[in-house]
Amino acid sequence: VRCVLACQIGCAMQERGLTKSAMAKAMRSSRPQLDRLLDLASPSVTLDALQRGAIAVGRKLRLELA
């Protein structure tokens, strides 16, 4: 799930023409944290970081159990 969300955030970032620096600033985060968020192999990404990434590209993060 995390990999899919990271890919979607990365694609939305590219669609909006956001640089990594601009994206990190919009997330109120650092470039290294953004790099971890976009790194599909990194297991250390939090839901908070995913949510801030989604908000930074104008999306909402919604998880639910059915």
Salt bridges, closest charged atoms under 4 A:
GLU15 OE1 - ARG59 NH2 3.77
ASP35 OD1 - LYS20 NZ 3.11
ASP48 OD2 - ARG52 NE 2.98
GLU64 OE1 - ARG62 NE 3.47
